[in-house]
Amino acid sequence: MSLSTEAGYQLNLMPKITKETTLSELLENSKVVEVLARYHLPCLDCPFAKQEMENLKLGEVCKIYDIDLKALLVELNKL
């Protein structure tokens, strides 16, 4: 979500994404999903994960699948 200021600047109102952010929170934004797909996050297509999205935290998933969490967080928080 963004908000325009009187000067016409866009303010990003999306909360900062951290290792504690759940996958269900992330999947609400299509741009975030595109980034996660580029990092080959397998949980996006996993039928078992879809049932647990609200409990799966980004940091845990990155650790399990050896995904560079720091680089991913930098890219996600630029959106």
N, C-alpha and C positions, 0 to 999 in steps of 0.2 A: 504494500500500500504506500502511496506517496501523497504528499500535500504540497501545493504550490504556495510560495510566499508572495507578498505584495510585489516584490521585485521580479517575480516570475521564476524563481529557483525552485527546483523540485527537491523536497526533503524525503529521504527514505525512512519510512516508519516501521520497517520490518525489524523485529527484535534481533539482537545479535545472536548469531548461531554459534553454539559451543559444542563441546564433546558431549554435553548432557542433553542436547536437543534430541527429541525423539523423531523417529522416521515419520510418524503420522503428522507431526508439526511441519516437517520439511515438505511433505508431499502435497501440501496445500498450494504450493507455488510452482507453476509449470517451468519457470526459468531454473529453479532449484533442481527440479527433476532432470532437466537437460544436463546440468553440471554433474549430478550424481551418476547419470548414465555414462558420461565421458570417463568417469573414474571407475567404471565397470562395477558399480555397487550391485552385487548379485541379488540383494534382498528386494529389489524393485519388481522382479518377475517371479519371485519365490512364493508359491501358494501358501506355504506354512508361515512365512514372514508376514503375509498380509493379515493374518489373524493376530499377530503379536506386534504390529507396528507401533502401537501406543506405548509399549514397554521397551522396544529396541532403541537404544541410544546410539547416536552417531559414533561416538568414541569407541564403544564396544564393537560395533560392526567393523569399523576401520581396523581395529586391532586383530580381530578374527581373520579378516581377509587381507591383511598386510597392505592397507591403503594408507597413503601419506596423509594423515589427519591434518597436520599443520597447513600443508598446501591446499587441501580441500577447504578448510575453514577460511583461509585467505580469499579463495575464489568465491565461496558462497557469500561471504560478508561484503563483497564488492557489488553484489546484485542490488 
